[in-house]
């Protein structure tokens, strides 16, 4: 059988407001079984490694790739289609297939 604790606490709070009683937050239960996850992970990987702290290295600075970014970009299909059309029209113009405009 499921009991919705949130709903029951909310109904109790509303009833306290209706009665005009001062609203005092309830103390949260203290968790006694709190586990340090990093310590548990170190213990699972290797018992000796859990006791020794690894020295923290300064974070490496990332290089800005603004200059090299153009090399990484791939042409989109729309641009390549436009480029092909432009090349075809230029080739046709050189071949004399372009109509004369006066």
Secondary structure, DSSP 8 states (H G I E B T S, - for coil): ----HHHHHHHHHHHHHHHT-----------S----HHHHHHHHH-HHHHHS-------------TTTHHHH----HHHHHHHHHHHHHHHHHHHT-S----
